[in-house]
Amino acid sequence: MAAIERIRRHSGLLIAIIGIALLAFVLQDLFQSQGRNTGPVVATVDGDKISVRDFESLKDQNLENRKAQSNNNNLSSVETYNIYNNTLEEMIKDNLMTKEYEAAGVGITSEELYDQMTGDHPHQWMVQSFSNPDGTYNREGVLDYLQNLDQLPADYYDRWLSFEKSLKHDRLQNKFNNLLKASYFLPTALAEKYYQNKNMKATADVIALRYTTIPDSTVVITEADNKAFYEENKYRYETDERRDIEYVVFDIKPSQEDRQDALKHVVDMRNDFVNTENVVNFVNANSDQRYDSTWMGQKDVPQSIEKAIFENGNGVGFVYGPYEDGDAFNLVRIIDLQNRPDSLKASHILIGYEGAYRSESTLSEEAAKAKADSLLNVLKSNPKNETLFAELAEQFTDDPSGKGKGGDLDWFTDGQMVYDFNEFVVNNPVGTLGVVKTIFGYHVIKVTDKTEAQPKVRLAYLKHEITPSTKTYKNVFADANKFVIENRTYEAFNQAIEEQGLTKRTMPRMSKSTTQIAGIDNPREIVRWAFDKNRKEGDVSEKIFELDNMFVVAALTSVVKEGYAPLSAVAEQAKYQIINKKKGEMAVEKMKACGNDVNRMINELGAESATVTDVTIDSRVLSNFGVEADIIGTIMGMKEGEEMGPIAGNSSAFIIKNVRIEQPAPITDYSDIIREKTSQFTNKASGVYNALRNLAKIKDNRTEIF
């Protein structure tokens, strides 16, 4: 059953595999019946419903996976939302990709999946989870685990099923990607064309009139110009559903009365803190900060108490305070004073035993101690053999970090190691050998170096945080509530902010998945309010949003639906492009008015004559005229002796003439071109899901659910 224990110890890996990368795929069979779900839906993908029930089930599973992976049952609101969000995104992905796998005839048999676990070329995740100490794959351990699967606790069994499904998903995805890559073929004739386009160079003479010669003040933009530009370019402004809000924050901060109450509380406890005999229990029962036994040097303690602790000759039992530090009033008591080194160095040989922490050893505790004592005797009997310790460590230590280093732990800070180990190294001179028992087993220790001892102290803090009282909370709530009641329109909202001297904040371009708003750590309630289907521009929140240590009142200032952003939303950012386009039209007309008189263009208009060289179809920049893709395309399409223009470019208007084409040297081997284009296609093929998602009709109801 050793393999079962390895799976337990590697549960972080298994959970990581199924946590984010898999998410929805662990319920693959579920989606075959999505069309029959009739309950509330969190999203619809091309008519297929993702039910709230299915989403909740998978979301809860992923939350538990993350908690187990991070060894933390109290996930932050941002972490929790990200899991919610990723769960839905992967359910959408599973829905779309499953259809693609089926349409392409891509599947995976049970025999193929089993081969991924026990075959000659096991999946990398299997190798990571079932490796022998020497790094080889433990195929017997896999078989042992599978044979005993039905005897494991339910959570082990479920974890394995999820892991197995993750292998299936990864295999399907790899097969599909490989199928896409194998579908690419570039004929030699087309490769030759690519070669010609890439290496053909052009030189041309140009007359250019830069748009900077035309003042902005001379450009008149009409509403018709705005509308025409928008209709021509609105494809550039395709957007997801967006909201803009303005909001005001009423911070719940401690009042002066709250500060005085906090100080009085600490003053009243001072005598008990001074006289208690069990300081640790007293601190853990009464302080907002648990007792910390760390030894601290003078540079480690807060500057506000440094002098009182180290420079006034105060001893064990001395109490300083109350004093204010951050958002708390504190008392501090000296628990112990010693001269101790800052940094230590030692080597060890760990002999584990069955039941010791993280130990895989099958030795009894008595046998482990006897083995450690025996090694110590060998070392003490050969004091002149300087390499013996390292040799024995390589042969006998159960600490994998000591392998290859002769048991050397290098430098570590005082207090970094487990207590009994640490104290042995602190309290014994360099060169000392000994055996110490810890939760990991028995350690044969050699003290190899340490820094010079310096005064250190252990301190106990009685900390009382300065927090808002119920009275303060009610007062702030009353202010926020009055603001909401009296300002039900957007105009009143703005006027009240100005009259009361409040700070108005803004959050533009908010999406349904927004998780952060400036100054607000958990804004999902506000996001959901803004995206309510009945909400309209100018609405002021009808209730107060009670968030972390604050009340928030919001106003909805812009609603942009999915599709093309309206002209009003893009007018400002399009202004420069419209001005530029108008200047292009003006520049072309000015050049036309000069006929073929180049000197007039140069002298009267400020145009310039130049020769552009080394122009290729892949070029983006045209000499010193900047990015001019359309002009470059025109040059590459012209025949020698042909003249074009004037033509409006990106930043100048051009007349182009005297084009000279330099053909590339002929070649017979186009393998490099074929490899290049194949690589480009392969890279694009990995983005097939994003393309499918953009084409899919997705109705997203997440703000109604989370």
ZIDAKA-V640856 format. One record per residue. RES is the residue in one small letter. PSI is psi in radians with two decimals (NA if undefined). OMEGA is omega as a letter, one per 40 degrees, with the letter a starting at -180 (NA if undefined). D_LAST is the distance of its C-alpha to the last C-alpha in Angstrom with 2 decimals. Layout:
RES:PSI:OMEGA:D_LAST + RES:PSI:OMEGA:D_LAST
This chain:
m:0.19:a:42.43 + a:-0.56:a:42.24 + a:-0.61:i:39.89 + i:-0.72:i:37.38 + e:-0.61:i:37.49 + r:-0.70:i:37.05 + i:-0.73:i:33.88 + r:-0.77:a:32.66 + r:-0.50:i:33.64 + h:0.28:a:32.03 + s:-0.50:i:28.74 + g:-0.71:i:27.11 + l:-0.83:a:28.27 + l:-0.75:a:27.13 + i:-0.70:i:23.64 + a:-0.68:a:23.54 + i:-0.76:a:24.66 + i:-0.10:a:22.06 + g:-1.04:a:19.20 + i:-0.77:a:18.21 + a:-0.54:a:21.13 + l:-1.10:i:20.77 + l:-1.68:a:17.24 + a:-0.41:a:17.26 + f:-0.32:a:21.06 + v:-0.14:i:21.55 + l:0.75:a:20.73 + q:-0.77:a:22.94 + d:-0.40:a:24.73 + l:-0.65:a:21.64 + f:-0.21:i:21.27 + q:-0.35:a:24.81 + s:0.30:a:23.77 + q:-0.64:a:20.57 + g:-0.30:a:22.56 + r:-0.09:i:23.21 + n:2.32:a:19.68 + t:-0.08:a:19.59 + g:-3.00:i:16.40 + p:2.55:a:13.09 + v:2.52:i:12.12 + v:-0.38:i:9.20 + a:2.73:i:12.05 + t:2.25:a:15.82 + v:1.87:a:18.29 + d:0.73:i:21.79 + g:-0.28:i:21.44 + d:2.28:a:20.07 + k:2.35:i:16.96 + i:1.85:a:14.31 + s:2.68:i:13.46 + v:-0.65:a:10.44 + r:-0.84:a:13.19 + d:-0.72:i:14.24 + f:-0.81:a:10.96 + e:-0.70:a:10.42 + s:-0.84:a:14.07 + l:-0.67:i:14.15 + k:-0.78:i:11.17 + d:-0.69:i:13.04 + q:-0.74:a:16.19 + n:-0.58:i:15.21 + l:-0.79:a:14.13 + e:-0.67:i:17.56 + n:-0.78:a:19.28 + r:-0.71:i:18.17 + k:-0.75:i:19.26 + a:-0.70:a:22.51 + q:-0.74:a:23.10 + s:-0.06:a:22.72 + n:0.75:a:24.32 + n:2.05:a:21.77 + n:-0.11:a:19.75 + n:1.37:i:18.15 + l:2.57:i:15.82 + s:2.85:i:14.86 + s:-0.63:i:11.49 + v:-0.77:i:12.10 + e:-0.78:a:13.20 + t:-0.81:a:10.31 + y:-0.71:i:7.83 + n:-0.64:i:10.77 + i:-0.75:i:11.03 + y:-0.88:a:7.63 + n:-0.81:a:8.73 + n:-0.61:i:12.26 + t:-0.84:a:11.78 + l:-0.75:a:10.68 + e:-0.69:a:13.42 + e:-0.49:i:15.91 + m:-0.68:i:15.36 + i:-0.77:i:16.18 + k:-0.74:a:19.06 + d:-0.72:i:20.34 + n:-0.83:a:20.49 + l:-0.79:a:22.48 + m:-0.57:i:24.66 + t:-0.70:i:25.62 + k:-0.70:i:27.16 + e:-0.72:i:29.02 + y:-0.79:a:30.33 + e:-0.75:a:31.62 + a:-0.58:a:33.16 + a:-0.07:a:34.90 + g:0.43:a:36.14 + v:2.19:i:34.52 + g:-3.10:i:34.04 + i:2.23:a:34.82 + t:2.86:i:37.14 + s:-0.60:i:37.11 + e:-0.70:i:40.37 + e:-0.71:i:38.89 + l:-0.71:i:35.96 + y:-0.63:i:38.50 + d:-0.54:i:40.57 + q:-0.36:a:37.66 + m:-0.65:a:37.96 + t:-0.01:a:41.71 + g:-3.02:a:43.43 + d:-0.41:a:45.51 + h:1.29:a:42.63 + p:2.72:i:39.59 + h:2.56:a:36.13 + q:-0.56:i:35.59 + w:-0.61:i:32.76 + m:-0.73:i:35.29 + v:-0.71:i:37.86 + q:-0.62:a:35.58 + s:-0.44:a:34.87 + f:1.10:i:38.39 + s:2.49:i:40.86 + n:2.86:i:44.15 + p:-0.51:i:45.16 + d:0.08:i:47.24 + g:-0.13:i:44.29 + t:2.75:a:45.47 + y:2.28:a:43.22 + n:1.36:a:43.50 + r:-0.61:i:43.63 + e:-0.63:i:45.21 + g:-0.64:i:42.33 + v:-0.84:a:39.93 + l:-0.72:i:42.20 + d:-0.76:a:42.56 + y:-0.80:a:38.81 + l:-0.65:i:38.36 + q:-0.48:a:41.32 + n:0.21:a:39.86 + l:-0.69:a:36.26 + d:-0.18:i:36.58 + q:-0.09:a:37.86 + l:2.77:i:34.89 + p:2.79:a:32.24 + a:-0.69:a:29.20 + d:-0.57:i:26.94 + y:-0.77:a:29.69 + y:-0.81:i:29.97 + d:-0.67:a:26.27 + r:-0.70:i:26.25 + w:-0.75:i:29.24 + l:-0.72:i:27.87 + s:-0.71:i:24.83 + f:-0.76:i:27.31 + e:-0.74:i:29.53 + k:-0.53:i:26.87 + s:-0.66:i:26.05 + l:-0.72:i:29.76 + k:-0.80:i:29.76 + h:-0.82:a:26.97 + d:-0.68:i:28.73 + r:-0.76:i:32.01 + l:-0.79:a:30.78 + q:-0.75:i:29.36 + n:-0.71:i:32.63 + k:-0.72:i:34.77 + f:-0.79:i:32.99 + n:-0.71:i:33.30 + n:-0.62:i:36.92 + l:-0.74:i:37.60 + l:-0.80:a:36.38 + k:-0.69:a:38.51 + a:-0.25:a:41.52 + s:-0.13:a:41.32 + y:2.30:i:42.45 + f:2.29:i:46.15 + l:1.93:i:48.03 + p:2.67:a:51.58 + t:-0.65:a:54.28 + a:-0.68:i:55.09 + l:-0.63:i:51.58 + a:-0.67:i:51.63 + e:-0.70:i:54.92 + k:-0.74:i:53.34 + y:-0.75:a:50.52 + y:-0.78:i:53.23 + q:-0.84:a:55.21 + n:-0.66:a:52.29 + k:-0.58:a:51.21 + n:-0.17:i:54.71 + m:2.30:a:56.52 + k:2.60:i:57.14 + a:2.61:i:58.23 + t:2.44:a:60.12 + a:2.65:i:60.41 + d:2.38:a:61.92 + v:2.58:i:59.67 + i:2.11:a:60.15 + a:2.32:i:56.90 + l:1.88:a:56.07 + r:2.54:a:53.11 + y:-0.32:i:50.75 + t:-0.26:i:51.14 + t:-0.15:a:54.63 + i:2.00:a:53.14 + p:2.49:i:51.86 + d:-0.58:a:48.42 + s:-0.33:a:50.13 + t:-0.09:a:52.09 + v:2.14:i:49.05 + v:2.13:i:48.07 + i:2.15:i:44.67 + t:2.92:i:44.43 + e:-0.59:i:41.54 + a:-0.64:i:42.95 + d:-0.80:i:42.67 + n:-0.82:a:38.98 + k:-0.71:a:38.30 + a:-0.77:i:40.48 + f:-0.73:a:38.86 + y:-0.82:a:35.37 + e:-0.62:a:36.35 + e:-0.50:a:38.00 + n:0.17:a:35.18 + k:-0.38:i:31.94 + y:-0.41:i:31.04 + r:-0.30:a:30.62 + y:0.50:i:27.88 + e:2.38:a:25.47 + t:2.72:i:21.94 + d:3.01:i:18.28 + e:2.31:a:16.63 + r:2.73:i:17.03 + r:2.53:i:17.05 + d:2.39:i:19.46 + i:2.76:i:19.22 + e:2.60:a:21.75 + y:2.78:i:21.15 + v:2.44:a:23.29 + v:2.31:i:22.75 + f:1.75:a:24.57 + d:2.38:i:24.99 + i:1.59:a:25.64 + k:2.63:i:28.68 + p:2.41:i:31.55 + s:3.01:i:34.47 + q:-0.63:i:38.09 + e:-0.68:i:38.52 + d:-0.69:i:35.67 + r:-0.74:a:37.47 + q:-0.68:i:40.74 + d:-0.68:i:39.27 + a:-0.74:i:37.86 + l:-0.75:i:41.26 + k:-0.67:i:43.10 + h:-0.76:a:41.02 + v:-0.74:i:42.07 + v:-0.75:a:45.68 + d:-0.44:a:45.89 + m:-0.06:a:44.86 + r:-0.82:a:47.25 + n:-0.74:i:50.24 + d:-0.66:i:48.29 + f:-0.67:i:46.87 + v:-0.69:a:50.43 + n:-0.20:a:52.05 + t:2.51:i:49.58 + e:-0.48:i:50.98 + n:1.46:a:47.71 + v:-0.72:a:45.84 + v:-0.88:i:43.04 + n:-0.67:a:42.09 + f:-0.78:a:42.49 + v:-0.83:a:40.12 + n:-0.45:a:37.45 + a:-0.45:a:37.71 + n:-0.23:a:37.86 + s:2.68:i:36.39 + d:0.07:i:32.89 + q:2.15:a:33.87 + r:2.78:a:35.24 + y:2.39:i:38.71 + d:2.09:a:39.13 + s:0.16:a:42.45 + t:2.39:i:42.53 + w:2.33:a:45.93 + m:2.37:i:45.82 + g:3.10:a:48.51 + q:-0.59:a:49.39 + k:-0.19:a:47.16 + d:-0.43:a:44.13 + v:2.69:i:44.13 + p:2.49:a:42.71 + q:-0.53:a:45.37 + s:-0.37:a:45.33 + i:0.04:a:46.89 + e:-0.83:a:48.81 + k:-0.77:a:52.17 + a:-0.59:a:51.95 + i:-0.70:a:51.10 + f:-0.37:a:53.38 + e:-0.13:a:56.08 + n:0.14:i:57.40 + g:0.37:i:58.71 + n:2.53:a:56.39 + g:-2.94:i:56.24 + v:2.32:a:54.18 + g:-0.25:a:52.97 + f:2.39:i:52.84 + v:2.27:i:49.98 + y:2.42:i:48.88 + g:-3.08:e:46.87 + p:2.61:i:44.98 + y:2.74:a:43.69 + e:2.33:i:40.51 + d:1.94:a:38.37 + g:-2.23:a:35.05 + d:0.70:a:33.14 + a:2.69:i:35.31 + f:2.45:a:38.88 + n:2.65:i:40.54 + l:2.53:i:43.62 + v:2.41:a:44.76 + r:2.37:i:47.43 + i:2.11:a:49.43 + i:-0.64:a:49.21 + d:2.64:i:51.40 + l:2.27:i:53.39 + q:2.78:i:54.64 + n:2.07:a:55.89 + r:2.61:i:53.60 + p:2.67:i:53.07 + d:-0.73:a:49.95 + s:2.58:a:49.81 + l:2.74:i:51.15 + k:2.36:a:52.07 + a:2.84:i:52.80 + s:2.67:i:53.07 + h:2.76:i:52.31 + i:1.99:a:52.72 + l:2.21:i:50.05 + i:1.81:a:51.23 + g:2.97:i:48.34 + y:2.85:a:48.76 + e:2.14:a:46.93 + g:-0.28:i:44.24 + a:2.72:a:44.08 + y:2.22:i:40.73 + r:0.27:a:39.66 + s:2.42:i:43.10 + e:0.09:a:43.97 + s:2.60:i:47.59 + t:0.08:i:49.44 + l:2.61:i:52.08 + s:2.87:i:52.66 + e:-0.69:a:52.36 + e:-0.73:a:56.15 + a:-0.65:i:56.69 + a:-0.74:i:54.26 + k:-0.72:i:56.11 + a:-0.70:i:59.45 + k:-0.74:i:58.34 + a:-0.76:i:57.16 + d:-0.66:i:60.44 + s:-0.75:i:62.42 + l:-0.69:i:60.77 + l:-0.73:i:61.45 + n:-0.68:i:65.09 + v:-0.73:a:65.41 + l:-0.75:a:64.06 + k:-0.45:a:66.32 + s:-0.21:a:69.28 + n:1.06:a:68.82 + p:-0.39:a:68.14 + k:-0.15:i:69.58 + n:1.72:a:67.42 + e:-0.30:a:64.74 + t:-0.05:a:62.74 + l:-0.74:a:62.81 + f:-0.81:a:59.56 + a:-0.69:i:57.61 + e:-0.76:i:59.31 + l:-0.63:i:58.49 + a:-0.77:i:54.86 + e:-0.57:a:54.45 + q:-0.62:a:55.99 + f:-0.32:a:54.53 + t:2.50:i:51.35 + d:0.09:i:48.12 + d:1.89:a:46.08 + p:-0.46:a:44.86 + s:-0.30:i:44.47 + g:-0.24:i:48.19 + k:2.37:a:49.27 + g:-0.12:a:51.09 + k:0.20:i:51.55 + g:0.49:i:54.08 + g:0.05:a:51.77 + d:2.17:i:51.54 + l:-0.06:a:48.47 + d:-2.90:a:49.38 + w:2.44:i:48.76 + f:2.67:a:46.17 + t:2.69:i:45.56 + d:2.15:a:46.84 + g:-0.12:a:44.27 + q:-0.63:a:42.38 + m:2.89:i:43.88 + v:2.56:a:43.68 + y:-0.96:a:45.80 + d:-0.64:i:49.06 + f:-0.86:a:49.19 + n:-0.81:a:48.60 + e:-0.57:i:51.26 + f:-0.79:a:53.83 + v:-0.67:i:53.58 + v:-0.76:a:53.67 + n:0.02:a:56.65 + n:2.55:a:58.86 + p:2.82:i:60.86 + v:2.35:a:60.32 + g:-0.26:a:61.80 + t:2.41:i:61.13 + l:2.54:i:60.26 + g:2.98:i:58.67 + v:2.30:a:56.38 + v:2.38:i:53.26 + k:2.35:i:50.89 + t:-3.06:i:47.11 + i:-0.32:a:44.07 + f:-0.29:a:44.42 + g:-2.66:i:48.03 + y:2.27:a:51.43 + h:2.20:i:51.84 + v:2.02:a:55.19 + i:2.48:i:54.90 + k:2.10:i:57.04 + v:2.08:a:56.62 + t:-0.38:i:57.19 + d:2.82:i:56.58 + k:2.68:i:55.14 + t:2.94:a:55.16 + e:2.42:a:57.41 + a:2.56:i:56.39 + q:2.81:a:55.24 + p:2.31:i:54.38 + k:2.77:a:50.95 + v:2.58:i:49.33 + r:2.27:a:46.81 + l:2.57:i:45.06 + a:2.20:a:43.17 + y:2.27:i:40.86 + l:1.81:a:40.17 + k:2.30:i:37.14 + h:1.95:a:35.73 + e:2.51:i:32.77 + i:1.83:a:33.11 + t:2.72:i:30.05 + p:2.41:i:29.47 + s:2.99:i:30.94 + t:-0.67:i:29.65 + k:-0.78:i:32.09 + t:-0.78:i:30.73 + y:-0.81:a:27.14 + k:-0.67:a:28.41 + n:-0.78:i:30.46 + v:-0.71:i:27.69 + f:-0.71:i:25.43 + a:-0.71:i:28.42 + d:-0.79:a:28.84 + a:-0.72:a:25.25 + n:-0.71:i:25.39 + k:-0.71:i:28.77 + f:-0.78:a:27.49 + v:-0.80:a:24.74 + i:-0.70:a:27.23 + e:-0.18:a:30.00 + n:1.39:a:28.26 + r:-0.12:i:26.52 + t:2.81:i:27.53 + y:-0.64:i:26.95 + e:-0.78:i:30.69 + a:-0.64:i:30.74 + f:-0.86:a:27.72 + n:-0.71:a:29.76 + q:-0.73:a:33.00 + a:-0.68:i:31.74 + i:-0.78:a:30.40 + e:-0.78:a:33.84 + e:-0.62:a:35.81 + q:-0.01:i:34.02 + g:0.50:i:34.12 + l:2.87:i:30.37 + t:2.08:i:28.75 + k:2.28:i:26.58 + r:2.78:a:24.12 + t:2.63:i:22.59 + m:1.67:a:19.66 + p:2.77:i:20.76 + r:0.85:i:19.23 + m:2.32:i:15.57 + s:3.02:i:13.44 + k:-0.41:a:9.95 + s:0.19:i:9.67 + t:2.30:i:11.48 + t:-0.18:a:11.17 + q:2.35:i:14.47 + i:2.42:a:16.43 + a:2.16:i:20.05 + g:-0.04:a:20.69 + i:2.11:a:17.09 + d:-0.51:a:15.62 + n:1.33:a:12.08 + p:0.24:a:11.35 + r:-0.60:i:7.61 + e:-0.67:i:8.61 + i:-0.74:i:11.41 + v:-0.80:a:9.85 + r:-0.66:i:7.85 + w:-0.81:a:11.28 + a:-0.54:a:13.23 + f:0.11:i:11.80 + d:2.36:a:12.25 + k:-0.35:i:14.92 + n:0.00:a:17.39 + r:2.51:i:17.36 + k:2.83:a:20.59 + e:2.39:i:22.48 + g:-0.16:i:24.08 + d:2.43:i:21.62 + v:2.39:a:21.45 + s:2.26:a:18.56 + e:-0.17:i:19.84 + k:2.89:i:18.52 + i:2.31:i:18.64 + f:2.00:i:15.64 + e:1.91:a:16.66 + l:-2.88:a:15.73 + d:1.88:i:17.85 + n:0.55:i:21.41 + m:2.75:i:20.91 + f:2.48:a:20.19 + v:2.39:i:19.07 + v:2.27:a:20.08 + a:2.72:i:19.03 + a:2.38:i:20.71 + l:2.05:a:19.62 + t:-0.30:i:22.58 + s:2.40:i:21.90 + v:2.03:i:20.06 + v:2.04:a:20.72 + k:2.83:i:19.84 + e:2.41:a:19.69 + g:-2.36:i:23.30 + y:2.25:i:26.10 + a:2.46:a:25.55 + p:2.80:a:27.94 + l:-0.70:a:31.27 + s:-0.53:a:30.46 + a:-0.37:a:27.61 + v:-0.01:a:29.93 + a:-0.75:a:33.29 + e:-0.80:a:33.62 + q:-0.41:i:32.89 + a:-0.20:a:35.13 + k:-0.81:a:37.94 + y:-0.74:a:39.59 + q:-0.64:i:39.60 + i:-0.77:i:41.15 + i:-0.76:a:43.77 + n:-0.72:i:44.50 + k:-0.75:i:44.95 + k:-0.69:i:47.24 + k:-0.65:i:49.23 + g:-0.77:i:49.63 + e:-0.73:i:51.10 + m:-0.74:a:53.35 + a:-0.73:i:54.50 + v:-0.78:a:55.41 + e:-0.70:i:57.45 + k:-0.72:a:59.22 + m:-0.66:i:60.20 + k:-0.65:a:61.39 + a:-0.36:i:63.56 + c:-0.04:a:65.39 + g:-2.25:i:66.41 + n:0.22:a:67.51 + d:1.61:a:68.62 + v:-0.69:i:66.69 + n:-0.68:i:68.59 + r:-0.71:i:67.50 + m:-0.72:a:63.85 + i:-0.81:a:64.27 + n:-0.69:a:66.43 + e:-0.63:a:64.99 + l:-0.36:a:61.33 + g:0.36:i:60.73 + a:2.94:i:59.98 + e:2.58:i:60.69 + s:2.34:a:62.35 + a:2.81:i:61.00 + t:2.18:i:61.09 + v:2.35:a:57.84 + t:2.91:i:58.29 + d:0.69:i:56.49 + v:2.23:i:54.09 + t:2.92:a:52.23 + i:-0.41:i:49.71 + d:-0.08:a:47.09 + s:2.57:i:47.90 + r:-0.57:a:45.37 + v:2.31:i:47.59 + l:1.71:i:50.90 + s:-2.29:a:53.31 + n:0.34:i:52.75 + f:0.00:i:51.13 + g:-2.80:a:47.61 + v:2.04:a:45.09 + e:1.16:a:46.87 + a:-0.74:a:45.54 + d:-0.70:i:47.03 + i:-0.70:i:50.42 + i:-0.77:i:50.50 + g:-0.68:i:49.81 + t:-0.81:a:52.63 + i:-0.81:a:55.05 + m:-0.32:i:54.36 + g:-0.03:a:54.99 + m:2.71:i:58.28 + k:2.70:i:61.75 + e:2.36:a:64.40 + g:-0.20:a:66.40 + e:2.64:i:63.67 + e:2.39:a:62.49 + m:2.56:i:59.17 + g:3.03:e:57.96 + p:2.51:a:57.21 + i:2.33:i:53.55 + a:2.19:i:50.56 + g:-2.70:a:48.56 + n:-0.71:a:45.57 + s:0.01:i:47.54 + s:2.76:i:51.11 + a:2.47:a:53.18 + f:2.53:i:55.53 + i:2.23:a:58.81 + i:2.30:i:59.17 + k:3.01:i:62.53 + n:0.83:i:64.66 + v:2.27:i:61.96 + r:2.20:a:63.24 + i:2.26:i:61.49 + e:1.91:a:61.94 + q:2.52:i:61.34 + p:2.73:i:60.10 + a:2.39:a:62.54 + p:2.56:i:62.43 + i:2.85:i:61.02 + t:-0.30:a:61.21 + d:1.96:a:58.33 + y:0.34:a:54.86 + s:-0.62:i:53.04 + d:-0.72:i:51.37 + i:-0.76:a:49.98 + i:-0.75:i:48.75 + r:-0.73:a:47.05 + e:-0.84:a:45.42 + k:-0.61:i:44.05 + t:-0.73:i:42.97 + s:-0.72:i:41.05 + q:-0.75:i:39.36 + f:-0.73:a:38.32 + t:-0.75:i:37.11 + n:-0.67:i:34.83 + k:-0.54:a:33.40 + a:-0.51:a:32.96 + s:-0.25:i:30.35 + g:0.39:a:28.09 + v:-0.62:a:28.24 + y:-0.75:a:24.55 + n:-0.67:i:23.66 + a:-0.75:i:26.26 + l:-0.71:a:24.97 + r:-0.68:i:21.42 + n:-0.55:a:22.96 + l:-0.38:a:25.03 + a:2.65:i:22.47 + k:1.84:a:21.03 + i:2.15:i:17.27 + k:2.01:a:15.09 + d:2.01:a:11.54 + n:0.39:a:9.03 + r:-0.59:a:5.82 + t:-0.23:i:5.42 + e:-0.23:a:6.20 + i:-0.75:a:3.83 + f:NA:NA:0.00
